[in-house]
């Protein structure tokens, strides 16, 4: 209940997940790698992301061009429309979503949840590589997925080495922002 008007307040969507973690005795902060990484680690992650961006674009340019399917072309239309400079407010909002919210959600899913869940079962190397391969496949199709899987591996190594998914979020956000 809201203390001001005694009206019921909607429960956040994450409440069931948090309750399951609590009942199961799982520390969400530790399990998802949500501990603070330190500013030095964030700075190194961001610089690494710029280097990865340069290397990944060079690698993708070296590959034979992959024709865009009609379905993919239609899927990209809203993004092209959103970043239209003729509508600066919408363009800024779209850029903030692509450089902020998307990396946060993807890193929590791939490096926070998947990597953390698989690491005790299959070991660190496979737990880093598996979500990275899925990351590559979901982003660019088969022809260029290896390059982006390599970027995903780098993000996974950052998360493992620092013990924090926030370094991967910072690197991913820097990559998308640049």
DRENGU-372692 format. One record per residue: x, y, z of N, C-alpha, C in turn; residue number from 1. Coordinates in nm, 2 decimals, always signed. Atoms other than C-alpha are relative to their C-alpha. Example, Ala and Ser with C-alpha at 12.3 -4.5 7.8 and 13.67 -1.06 7.14 Angstrom:
residues 2
+--------+--------+--------+--------+--------+--------+--------+--------+--------+-----+
!   n.px !   n.py !   n.pz !  ca.px !  ca.py !  ca.pz !   c.px !   c.py !   c.pz ! pos !
+--------+--------+--------+--------+--------+--------+--------+--------+--------+-----+
!  +0.09 !  -0.12 !  +0.00 !  +1.23 !  -0.45 !  +0.78 !  +0.09 !  +0.12 !  +0.00 !   1 !
!  -0.09 !  -0.11 !  +0.00 !  +1.37 !  -0.11 !  +0.71 !  -0.08 !  +0.11 !  +0.08 !   2 !
+--------+--------+--------+--------+--------+--------+--------+--------+--------+-----+
end
This chain:
residues 178
+--------+--------+--------+--------+--------+--------+--------+--------+--------+-----+
!   n.px !   n.py !   n.pz !  ca.px !  ca.py !  ca.pz !   c.px !   c.py !   c.pz ! pos !
+--------+--------+--------+--------+--------+--------+--------+--------+--------+-----+
!  +0.08 !  -0.12 !  +0.00 !  +0.00 !  +0.00 !  +0.00 !  +0.09 !  +0.12 !  +0.00 !   1 !
!  -0.07 !  -0.13 !  +0.00 !  +0.11 !  +0.35 !  -0.07 !  -0.04 !  +0.08 !  +0.12 !   2 !
!  +0.03 !  -0.07 !  -0.13 !  +0.13 !  +0.54 !  +0.26 !  -0.08 !  +0.12 !  -0.01 !   3 !
!  +0.08 !  -0.12 !  +0.02 !  -0.04 !  +0.85 !  +0.12 !  -0.14 !  -0.02 !  -0.01 !   4 !
!  +0.15 !  +0.01 !  +0.03 !  -0.37 !  +0.73 !  -0.01 !  -0.06 !  -0.14 !  +0.02 !   5 !
!  +0.05 !  +0.13 !  -0.03 !  -0.40 !  +0.37 !  +0.10 !  -0.05 !  -0.08 !  -0.12 !   6 !
!  +0.03 !  +0.07 !  +0.12 !  -0.43 !  +0.25 !  -0.26 !  +0.11 !  -0.11 !  -0.02 !   7 !
!  -0.10 !  +0.10 !  +0.03 !  -0.26 !  -0.08 !  -0.36 !  +0.10 !  +0.05 !  -0.11 !   8 !
!  -0.10 !  -0.04 !  +0.09 !  +0.07 !  -0.02 !  -0.54 !  +0.04 !  -0.13 !  -0.08 !   9 !
!  -0.03 !  +0.12 !  +0.08 !  +0.16 !  -0.26 !  -0.83 !  +0.14 !  -0.05 !  +0.04 !  10 !
!  -0.13 !  +0.07 !  -0.04 !  +0.44 !  -0.51 !  -0.74 !  +0.09 !  +0.01 !  -0.12 !  11 !
!  -0.09 !  +0.00 !  +0.11 !  +0.75 !  -0.47 !  -0.95 !  +0.01 !  -0.14 !  -0.06 !  12 !
!  -0.01 !  +0.13 !  +0.07 !  +0.80 !  -0.74 !  -1.21 !  +0.11 !  -0.08 !  +0.05 !  13 !
!  -0.12 !  +0.07 !  -0.05 !  +1.13 !  -0.84 !  -1.05 !  -0.03 !  -0.07 !  +0.13 !  14 !
!  +0.03 !  +0.05 !  -0.14 !  +0.97 !  -0.92 !  -0.71 !  +0.00 !  -0.15 !  +0.00 !  15 !
!  -0.01 !  +0.15 !  -0.01 !  +0.91 !  -1.29 !  -0.79 !  +0.14 !  -0.06 !  -0.01 !  16 !
!  -0.13 !  +0.05 !  +0.01 !  +1.26 !  -1.34 !  -0.90 !  +0.08 !  +0.03 !  +0.13 !  17 !
!  -0.07 !  -0.04 !  -0.13 !  +1.40 !  -1.16 !  -0.59 !  -0.04 !  -0.09 !  +0.11 !  18 !
!  +0.05 !  +0.09 !  -0.10 !  +1.18 !  -1.37 !  -0.37 !  +0.05 !  -0.15 !  -0.02 !  19 !
!  -0.05 !  +0.14 !  +0.02 !  +1.29 !  -1.70 !  -0.53 !  +0.15 !  +0.00 !  +0.03 !  20 !
!  -0.14 !  -0.01 !  -0.04 !  +1.65 !  -1.59 !  -0.49 !  +0.02 !  -0.01 !  +0.15 !  21 !
!  -0.01 !  -0.01 !  -0.14 !  +1.59 !  -1.51 !  -0.13 !  -0.04 !  -0.13 !  +0.07 !  22 !
!  +0.04 !  +0.13 !  -0.05 !  +1.40 !  -1.83 !  -0.05 !  +0.10 !  -0.11 !  -0.02 !  23 !
!  -0.11 !  +0.10 !  +0.03 !  +1.67 !  -2.03 !  -0.22 !  +0.13 !  +0.02 !  +0.06 !  24 !
!  -0.12 !  -0.04 !  -0.06 !  +1.93 !  -1.86 !  -0.02 !  +0.11 !  +0.04 !  -0.10 !  25 !
!  -0.10 !  -0.04 !  +0.10 !  +2.10 !  -1.72 !  -0.33 !  +0.02 !  +0.15 !  +0.01 !  26 !
!  -0.04 !  -0.14 !  -0.01 !  +2.28 !  -1.39 !  -0.31 !  +0.00 !  +0.05 !  -0.14 !  27 !
!  +0.01 !  -0.05 !  +0.14 !  +2.17 !  -1.21 !  -0.63 !  +0.12 !  +0.09 !  -0.04 !  28 !
!  -0.11 !  -0.08 !  +0.03 !  +2.45 !  -0.96 !  -0.60 !  +0.12 !  -0.08 !  -0.04 !  29 !
!  -0.11 !  +0.09 !  +0.03 !  +2.71 !  -1.23 !  -0.59 !  -0.02 !  -0.09 !  -0.12 !  30 !
!  +0.03 !  +0.10 !  +0.11 !  +2.54 !  -1.47 !  -0.83 !  +0.00 !  +0.07 !  -0.14 !  31 !
!  +0.01 !  -0.07 !  +0.13 !  +2.49 !  -1.21 !  -1.11 !  +0.12 !  +0.09 !  -0.02 !  32 !
!  -0.12 !  -0.08 !  +0.01 !  +2.83 !  -1.04 !  -1.05 !  -0.03 !  +0.15 !  +0.01 !  33 !
!  +0.04 !  -0.14 !  -0.02 !  +2.67 !  -0.71 !  -0.93 !  +0.09 !  +0.08 !  +0.09 !  34 !
!  -0.09 !  -0.07 !  -0.10 !  +2.96 !  -0.61 !  -0.70 !  +0.07 !  +0.12 !  -0.08 !  35 !
!  -0.07 !  -0.12 !  +0.06 !  +3.13 !  -0.27 !  -0.77 !  +0.14 !  -0.05 !  -0.06 !  36 !
!  -0.13 !  +0.05 !  +0.06 !  +3.43 !  -0.33 !  -1.01 !  +0.12 !  +0.09 !  +0.03 !  37 !
!  -0.11 !  -0.09 !  -0.02 !  +3.64 !  -0.03 !  -0.92 !  +0.01 !  +0.09 !  -0.13 !  38 !
!  +0.00 !  -0.10 !  +0.11 !  +3.69 !  +0.28 !  -1.14 !  +0.11 !  -0.04 !  -0.10 !  39 !
!  -0.10 !  +0.04 !  +0.09 !  +4.02 !  +0.15 !  -1.28 !  -0.04 !  -0.11 !  -0.09 !  40 !
!  +0.05 !  +0.11 !  +0.09 !  +3.86 !  -0.17 !  -1.41 !  -0.10 !  +0.05 !  -0.10 !  41 !
!  +0.10 !  -0.06 !  +0.10 !  +3.58 !  +0.04 !  -1.57 !  +0.07 !  +0.07 !  -0.11 !  42 !
!  -0.08 !  -0.07 !  +0.10 !  +3.83 !  +0.26 !  -1.74 !  +0.07 !  -0.09 !  -0.10 !  43 !
!  -0.07 !  +0.09 !  +0.09 !  +4.03 !  -0.03 !  -1.87 !  -0.10 !  -0.07 !  -0.09 !  44 !
!  +0.10 !  +0.06 !  +0.08 !  +3.71 !  -0.20 !  -1.99 !  -0.05 !  +0.09 !  -0.11 !  45 !
!  +0.04 !  -0.09 !  +0.11 !  +3.61 !  +0.11 !  -2.18 !  +0.10 !  +0.02 !  -0.11 !  46 !
!  -0.11 !  -0.01 !  +0.09 !  +3.95 !  +0.15 !  -2.34 !  +0.01 !  -0.13 !  -0.09 !  47 !
!  +0.00 !  +0.13 !  +0.07 !  +3.94 !  -0.22 !  -2.43 !  -0.11 !  -0.01 !  -0.10 !  48 !
!  +0.12 !  +0.01 !  +0.09 !  +3.59 !  -0.18 !  -2.58 !  +0.03 !  +0.08 !  -0.13 !  49 !
!  -0.03 !  -0.07 !  +0.12 !  +3.72 !  +0.09 !  -2.82 !  +0.10 !  -0.08 !  -0.09 !  50 !
!  -0.09 !  +0.09 !  +0.08 !  +4.01 !  -0.14 !  -2.93 !  -0.08 !  -0.11 !  -0.06 !  51 !
!  +0.08 !  +0.11 !  +0.05 !  +3.76 !  -0.42 !  -2.97 !  -0.09 !  +0.05 !  -0.12 !  52 !
!  +0.09 !  -0.06 !  +0.10 !  +3.53 !  -0.20 !  -3.18 !  +0.08 !  +0.02 !  -0.13 !  53 !
!  -0.09 !  -0.02 !  +0.12 !  +3.82 !  -0.11 !  -3.42 !  +0.04 !  -0.13 !  -0.06 !  54 !
!  -0.03 !  +0.13 !  +0.06 !  +3.93 !  -0.47 !  -3.45 !  -0.12 !  -0.08 !  -0.05 !  55 !
!  +0.12 !  +0.07 !  +0.05 !  +3.58 !  -0.61 !  -3.49 !  -0.05 !  +0.06 !  -0.13 !  56 !
!  +0.04 !  -0.06 !  +0.12 !  +3.50 !  -0.36 !  -3.76 !  +0.09 !  -0.04 !  -0.11 !  57 !
!  -0.10 !  +0.04 !  +0.10 !  +3.82 !  -0.44 !  -3.94 !  -0.02 !  -0.15 !  -0.04 !  58 !
!  +0.03 !  +0.14 !  +0.03 !  +3.74 !  -0.82 !  -3.92 !  -0.12 !  -0.01 !  -0.08 !  59 !
!  +0.13 !  +0.01 !  +0.08 !  +3.38 !  -0.77 !  -4.04 !  +0.02 !  +0.05 !  -0.14 !  60 !
!  -0.02 !  -0.05 !  +0.13 !  +3.50 !  -0.56 !  -4.33 !  +0.08 !  -0.10 !  -0.09 !  61 !
!  -0.08 !  +0.10 !  +0.07 !  +3.74 !  -0.84 !  -4.43 !  -0.08 !  -0.11 !  -0.05 !  62 !
!  +0.09 !  +0.12 !  +0.03 !  +3.45 !  -1.09 !  -4.45 !  -0.07 !  +0.04 !  -0.13 !  63 !
!  +0.08 !  -0.03 !  +0.11 !  +3.25 !  -1.12 !  -4.77 !  -0.13 !  +0.06 !  +0.04 !  64 !
!  +0.13 !  -0.06 !  -0.04 !  +2.94 !  -0.90 !  -4.77 !  -0.11 !  -0.10 !  +0.01 !  65 !
!  +0.12 !  +0.09 !  -0.02 !  +2.63 !  -1.07 !  -4.63 !  -0.12 !  +0.08 !  -0.04 !  66 !
!  +0.12 !  -0.08 !  +0.04 !  +2.31 !  -0.96 !  -4.81 !  -0.10 !  +0.00 !  +0.12 !  67 !
!  +0.10 !  -0.01 !  -0.10 !  +2.05 !  -0.83 !  -4.57 !  -0.13 !  -0.07 !  -0.05 !  68 !
!  +0.13 !  +0.05 !  +0.04 !  +1.73 !  -1.03 !  -4.58 !  -0.11 !  +0.10 !  +0.01 !  69 !
!  +0.12 !  -0.09 !  +0.00 !  +1.40 !  -0.86 !  -4.64 !  -0.05 !  +0.02 !  +0.14 !  70 !
!  +0.05 !  +0.00 !  -0.14 !  +1.30 !  -0.95 !  -4.28 !  +0.09 !  +0.09 !  +0.08 !  71 !
!  -0.09 !  -0.08 !  -0.08 !  +1.61 !  -0.80 !  -4.13 !  -0.01 !  +0.15 !  -0.04 !  72 !
!  +0.01 !  -0.14 !  +0.05 !  +1.58 !  -0.49 !  -4.35 !  -0.13 !  +0.07 !  +0.07 !  73 !
!  +0.12 !  -0.05 !  -0.06 !  +1.22 !  -0.44 !  -4.22 !  +0.02 !  +0.02 !  +0.15 !  74 !
!  -0.03 !  -0.01 !  -0.14 !  +1.34 !  -0.50 !  -3.86 !  +0.08 !  +0.13 !  +0.03 !  75 !
!  -0.09 !  -0.12 !  -0.02 !  +1.60 !  -0.22 !  -3.90 !  -0.07 !  +0.13 !  -0.02 !  76 !
!  +0.07 !  -0.13 !  +0.04 !  +1.35 !  +0.04 !  -4.03 !  -0.03 !  +0.08 !  +0.13 !  77 !
!  +0.02 !  -0.08 !  -0.12 !  +1.24 !  +0.15 !  -3.68 !  +0.12 !  +0.07 !  +0.06 !  78 !
!  -0.13 !  -0.06 !  -0.05 !  +1.60 !  +0.20 !  -3.57 !  +0.05 !  +0.11 !  -0.09 !  79 !
!  -0.04 !  -0.11 !  +0.09 !  +1.68 !  +0.40 !  -3.88 !  -0.08 !  +0.12 !  +0.02 !  80 !
!  +0.10 !  -0.11 !  -0.02 !  +1.37 !  +0.61 !  -3.82 !  +0.03 !  +0.07 !  +0.13 !  81 !
!  -0.03 !  -0.06 !  -0.14 !  +1.46 !  +0.66 !  -3.45 !  +0.12 !  +0.09 !  +0.00 !  82 !
!  -0.13 !  -0.08 !  -0.01 !  +1.81 !  +0.79 !  -3.51 !  +0.00 !  +0.11 !  -0.11 !  83 !
!  +0.01 !  -0.11 !  +0.10 !  +1.69 !  +1.04 !  -3.78 !  +0.03 !  +0.13 !  +0.06 !  84 !
!  -0.04 !  -0.13 !  -0.05 !  +1.87 !  +1.37 !  -3.72 !  -0.11 !  +0.11 !  -0.01 !  85 !
!  +0.11 !  -0.10 !  +0.01 !  +1.55 !  +1.56 !  -3.82 !  -0.08 !  +0.00 !  +0.13 !  86 !
!  +0.07 !  +0.00 !  -0.12 !  +1.40 !  +1.45 !  -3.49 !  +0.10 !  -0.02 !  +0.12 !  87 !
!  -0.11 !  +0.01 !  -0.09 !  +1.68 !  +1.52 !  -3.24 !  -0.04 !  -0.06 !  +0.14 !  88 !
!  +0.04 !  +0.06 !  -0.13 !  +1.49 !  +1.43 !  -2.92 !  -0.02 !  -0.15 !  -0.01 !  89 !
!  +0.02 !  +0.15 !  +0.02 !  +1.39 !  +1.09 !  -3.05 !  +0.13 !  -0.07 !  -0.03 !  90 !
!  -0.13 !  +0.06 !  +0.03 !  +1.74 !  +1.03 !  -3.19 !  +0.08 !  -0.01 !  +0.13 !  91 !
!  -0.08 !  +0.01 !  -0.12 !  +1.90 !  +1.11 !  -2.85 !  -0.05 !  -0.11 !  +0.09 !  92 !
!  +0.06 !  +0.10 !  -0.08 !  +1.65 !  +0.89 !  -2.67 !  +0.04 !  -0.14 !  -0.05 !  93 !
!  -0.04 !  +0.13 !  +0.07 !  +1.72 !  +0.60 !  -2.92 !  +0.14 !  -0.03 !  +0.03 !  94 !
!  -0.14 !  +0.03 !  -0.02 !  +2.09 !  +0.64 !  -2.88 !  +0.03 !  -0.04 !  +0.15 !  95 !
!  -0.01 !  +0.03 !  -0.14 !  +2.06 !  +0.64 !  -2.50 !  -0.04 !  -0.15 !  +0.03 !  96 !
!  +0.05 !  +0.13 !  -0.02 !  +1.86 !  +0.32 !  -2.52 !  +0.10 !  -0.10 !  -0.06 !  97 !
!  -0.10 !  +0.09 !  +0.06 !  +2.11 !  +0.15 !  -2.76 !  +0.13 !  +0.00 !  +0.07 !  98 !
!  -0.13 !  +0.00 !  -0.06 !  +2.41 !  +0.26 !  -2.57 !  -0.01 !  -0.02 !  +0.15 !  99 !
!  +0.01 !  +0.02 !  -0.14 !  +2.27 !  +0.23 !  -2.22 !  -0.08 !  -0.12 !  +0.05 ! 100 !
!  +0.09 !  +0.10 !  -0.04 !  +1.97 !  +0.01 !  -2.17 !  +0.03 !  -0.14 !  -0.06 ! 101 !
!  -0.03 !  +0.13 !  +0.07 !  +2.05 !  -0.26 !  -2.43 !  +0.12 !  -0.07 !  +0.06 ! 102 !
!  -0.11 !  +0.07 !  -0.06 !  +2.40 !  -0.32 !  -2.30 !  -0.02 !  -0.05 !  +0.15 ! 103 !
!  +0.03 !  +0.04 !  -0.14 !  +2.27 !  -0.34 !  -1.94 !  -0.08 !  -0.13 !  +0.00 ! 104 !
!  +0.09 !  +0.12 !  +0.01 !  +2.00 !  -0.59 !  -2.03 !  +0.08 !  -0.12 !  -0.05 ! 105 !
!  -0.08 !  +0.11 !  +0.06 !  +2.23 !  -0.80 !  -2.25 !  +0.11 !  -0.05 !  +0.09 ! 106 !
!  -0.11 !  +0.05 !  -0.09 !  +2.52 !  -0.82 !  -2.01 !  -0.06 !  -0.07 !  +0.12 ! 107 !
!  +0.06 !  +0.07 !  -0.11 !  +2.29 !  -0.91 !  -1.72 !  -0.05 !  -0.14 !  -0.04 ! 108 !
!  +0.04 !  +0.13 !  +0.05 !  +2.15 !  -1.19 !  -1.93 !  +0.12 !  -0.09 !  -0.04 ! 109 !
!  -0.11 !  +0.09 !  +0.05 !  +2.47 !  -1.32 !  -2.10 !  +0.11 !  -0.02 !  +0.10 ! 110 !
!  -0.11 !  +0.01 !  -0.09 !  +2.75 !  -1.24 !  -1.85 !  -0.05 !  -0.01 !  +0.14 ! 111 !
!  +0.05 !  +0.01 !  -0.13 !  +2.54 !  -1.20 !  -1.54 !  -0.06 !  -0.14 !  +0.03 ! 112 !
!  +0.08 !  +0.12 !  -0.03 !  +2.29 !  -1.49 !  -1.55 !  +0.06 !  -0.12 !  -0.06 ! 113 !
!  -0.04 !  +0.13 !  +0.06 !  +2.41 !  -1.74 !  -1.81 !  +0.14 !  -0.04 !  +0.04 ! 114 !
!  -0.13 !  +0.03 !  -0.04 !  +2.78 !  -1.72 !  -1.73 !  +0.01 !  -0.05 !  +0.14 ! 115 !
!  +0.00 !  +0.03 !  -0.14 !  +2.72 !  -1.73 !  -1.36 !  -0.07 !  -0.14 !  +0.02 ! 116 !
!  +0.07 !  +0.12 !  -0.02 !  +2.48 !  -2.02 !  -1.39 !  +0.08 !  -0.12 !  -0.05 ! 117 !
!  -0.07 !  +0.11 !  +0.06 !  +2.70 !  -2.24 !  -1.62 !  +0.14 !  -0.02 !  +0.06 ! 118 !
!  -0.14 !  +0.01 !  -0.04 !  +3.04 !  -2.16 !  -1.46 !  +0.02 !  -0.11 !  +0.10 ! 119 !
!  -0.02 !  +0.11 !  -0.09 !  +3.00 !  -2.40 !  -1.16 !  -0.01 !  -0.14 !  -0.06 ! 120 !
!  +0.04 !  +0.13 !  +0.06 !  +2.87 !  -2.68 !  -1.39 !  +0.11 !  -0.04 !  -0.10 ! 121 !
!  -0.09 !  +0.03 !  +0.12 !  +3.10 !  -2.66 !  -1.70 !  +0.14 !  +0.06 !  +0.01 ! 122 !
!  -0.13 !  -0.07 !  +0.00 !  +3.39 !  -2.45 !  -1.59 !  +0.00 !  +0.14 !  -0.06 ! 123 !
!  -0.01 !  -0.13 !  +0.04 !  +3.50 !  -2.10 !  -1.66 !  +0.01 !  +0.02 !  -0.15 ! 124 !
!  -0.02 !  -0.02 !  +0.14 !  +3.62 !  -2.14 !  -2.02 !  -0.13 !  -0.02 !  -0.08 ! 125 !
!  +0.12 !  +0.04 !  +0.07 !  +3.30 !  -2.31 !  -2.15 !  -0.11 !  +0.10 !  +0.04 ! 126 !
!  +0.10 !  -0.10 !  -0.04 !  +3.08 !  -2.07 !  -1.94 !  +0.02 !  +0.14 !  -0.06 ! 127 !
!  -0.03 !  -0.13 !  +0.07 !  +3.25 !  -1.77 !  -2.10 !  -0.04 !  -0.02 !  -0.15 ! 128 !
!  +0.02 !  +0.02 !  +0.15 !  +3.24 !  -1.92 !  -2.46 !  -0.14 !  -0.02 !  -0.04 ! 129 !
!  +0.14 !  +0.03 !  +0.04 !  +2.88 !  -2.05 !  -2.46 !  -0.09 !  +0.12 !  -0.01 ! 130 !
!  +0.08 !  -0.12 !  +0.02 !  +2.70 !  -1.73 !  -2.39 !  +0.06 !  +0.10 !  -0.10 ! 131 !
!  -0.06 !  -0.08 !  +0.10 !  +2.95 !  -1.55 !  -2.61 !  -0.04 !  -0.04 !  -0.14 ! 132 !
!  +0.04 !  +0.05 !  +0.13 !  +2.86 !  -1.77 !  -2.91 !  -0.15 !  +0.03 !  -0.02 ! 133 !
!  +0.14 !  -0.03 !  +0.01 !  +2.49 !  -1.72 !  -2.84 !  -0.01 !  +0.15 !  -0.03 ! 134 !
!  -0.01 !  -0.15 !  +0.02 !  +2.56 !  -1.34 !  -2.82 !  +0.03 !  +0.03 !  -0.14 ! 135 !
!  -0.04 !  -0.03 !  +0.14 !  +2.73 !  -1.35 !  -3.16 !  -0.11 !  -0.04 !  -0.09 ! 136 !
!  +0.11 !  +0.05 !  +0.09 !  +2.45 !  -1.56 !  -3.32 !  -0.12 !  +0.09 !  +0.00 ! 137 !
!  +0.12 !  -0.09 !  -0.01 !  +2.18 !  -1.33 !  -3.19 !  +0.02 !  +0.14 !  -0.05 ! 138 !
!  -0.02 !  -0.13 !  +0.05 !  +2.34 !  -1.02 !  -3.31 !  +0.03 !  +0.01 !  -0.15 ! 139 !
!  -0.04 !  -0.03 !  +0.14 !  +2.46 !  -1.08 !  -3.66 !  -0.01 !  -0.12 !  -0.10 ! 140 !
!  +0.01 !  +0.11 !  +0.09 !  +2.37 !  -1.41 !  -3.81 !  +0.13 !  -0.08 !  -0.01 ! 141 !
!  -0.12 !  +0.09 !  +0.01 !  +2.61 !  -1.69 !  -3.90 !  +0.12 !  +0.05 !  -0.06 ! 142 !
!  -0.12 !  -0.04 !  +0.08 !  +2.84 !  -1.51 !  -4.14 !  +0.10 !  +0.08 !  +0.09 ! 143 !
!  -0.08 !  -0.09 !  -0.08 !  +2.97 !  -1.26 !  -3.88 !  -0.01 !  -0.03 !  +0.15 ! 144 !
!  +0.02 !  +0.03 !  -0.14 !  +2.88 !  -1.42 !  -3.56 !  +0.13 !  -0.03 !  +0.08 ! 145 !
!  -0.13 !  +0.03 !  -0.06 !  +3.24 !  -1.54 !  -3.49 !  +0.06 !  +0.13 !  +0.05 ! 146 !
!  -0.06 !  -0.13 !  -0.05 !  +3.36 !  -1.18 !  -3.47 !  -0.07 !  +0.05 !  +0.12 ! 147 !
!  +0.07 !  -0.05 !  -0.12 !  +3.09 !  -1.08 !  -3.23 !  +0.00 !  -0.10 !  +0.12 ! 148 !
!  -0.02 !  +0.10 !  -0.11 !  +3.13 !  -1.40 !  -3.03 !  +0.14 !  +0.03 !  +0.06 ! 149 !
!  -0.13 !  -0.04 !  -0.06 !  +3.49 !  -1.29 !  -2.99 !  -0.01 !  +0.12 !  +0.09 ! 150 !
!  +0.03 !  -0.11 !  -0.09 !  +3.37 !  -0.96 !  -2.85 !  -0.07 !  -0.05 !  +0.13 ! 151 !
!  +0.07 !  +0.05 !  -0.12 !  +3.14 !  -1.15 !  -2.62 !  +0.09 !  -0.08 !  +0.09 ! 152 !
!  -0.10 !  +0.06 !  -0.09 !  +3.43 !  -1.36 !  -2.50 !  +0.08 !  +0.10 !  +0.08 ! 153 !
!  -0.07 !  -0.11 !  -0.07 !  +3.62 !  -1.04 !  -2.42 !  -0.08 !  +0.05 !  +0.12 ! 154 !
!  +0.09 !  -0.05 !  -0.11 !  +3.32 !  -0.91 !  -2.22 !  -0.01 !  -0.10 !  +0.11 ! 155 !
!  +0.00 !  +0.11 !  -0.10 !  +3.30 !  -1.25 !  -2.04 !  +0.12 !  -0.01 !  +0.08 ! 156 !
!  -0.13 !  +0.00 !  -0.07 !  +3.67 !  -1.24 !  -1.95 !  +0.00 !  +0.12 !  +0.09 ! 157 !
!  +0.01 !  -0.12 !  -0.08 !  +3.62 !  -0.89 !  -1.82 !  -0.08 !  -0.03 !  +0.13 ! 158 !
!  +0.09 !  +0.02 !  -0.11 !  +3.33 !  -1.00 !  -1.60 !  +0.07 !  -0.10 !  +0.10 ! 159 !
!  -0.06 !  +0.10 !  -0.08 !  +3.52 !  -1.31 !  -1.47 !  +0.12 !  +0.06 !  +0.07 ! 160 !
!  -0.12 !  -0.05 !  -0.06 !  +3.85 !  -1.13 !  -1.41 !  -0.02 !  +0.10 !  +0.11 ! 161 !
!  +0.03 !  -0.10 !  -0.10 !  +3.70 !  -0.84 !  -1.22 !  -0.11 !  -0.05 !  +0.11 ! 162 !
!  +0.11 !  +0.05 !  -0.09 !  +3.42 !  -1.05 !  -1.05 !  -0.12 !  +0.09 !  +0.00 ! 163 !
!  +0.12 !  -0.09 !  +0.01 !  +3.17 !  -0.79 !  -1.17 !  -0.05 !  +0.01 !  -0.15 ! 164 !
!  +0.05 !  -0.02 !  +0.13 !  +2.94 !  -0.77 !  -1.46 !  +0.00 !  +0.14 !  -0.05 ! 165 !
!  +0.00 !  -0.14 !  +0.03 !  +2.96 !  -0.39 !  -1.45 !  +0.11 !  +0.04 !  -0.10 ! 166 !
!  -0.11 !  -0.03 !  +0.10 !  +3.29 !  -0.39 !  -1.64 !  -0.05 !  -0.04 !  -0.14 ! 167 !
!  +0.05 !  +0.04 !  +0.13 !  +3.12 !  -0.58 !  -1.92 !  -0.11 !  +0.10 !  -0.05 ! 168 !
!  +0.10 !  -0.10 !  +0.03 !  +2.83 !  -0.34 !  -1.91 !  +0.06 !  +0.13 !  -0.05 ! 169 !
!  -0.07 !  -0.12 !  +0.04 !  +3.07 !  -0.04 !  -1.93 !  +0.06 !  -0.02 !  -0.14 ! 170 !
!  -0.06 !  +0.03 !  +0.13 !  +3.26 !  -0.20 !  -2.22 !  -0.11 !  -0.01 !  -0.11 ! 171 !
!  +0.11 !  +0.02 !  +0.10 !  +2.94 !  -0.29 !  -2.41 !  -0.06 !  +0.14 !  -0.03 ! 172 !
!  +0.06 !  -0.14 !  +0.02 !  +2.79 !  +0.06 !  -2.35 !  +0.10 !  +0.09 !  -0.08 ! 173 !
!  -0.10 !  -0.08 !  +0.08 !  +3.11 !  +0.22 !  -2.48 !  +0.00 !  -0.05 !  -0.14 ! 174 !
!  +0.00 !  +0.05 !  +0.13 !  +3.11 !  -0.01 !  -2.78 !  -0.12 !  +0.05 !  -0.08 ! 175 !
!  +0.12 !  -0.04 !  +0.07 !  +2.75 !  +0.07 !  -2.87 !  +0.00 !  +0.16 !  -0.01 ! 176 !
!  +0.00 !  -0.14 !  +0.01 !  +2.80 !  +0.44 !  -2.79 !  +0.09 !  +0.06 !  -0.10 ! 177 !
!  -0.10 !  -0.05 !  +0.10 !  +3.10 !  +0.49 !  -3.01 !  -0.06 !  -0.04 !  -0.14 ! 178 !
+--------+--------+--------+--------+--------+--------+--------+--------+--------+-----+
end
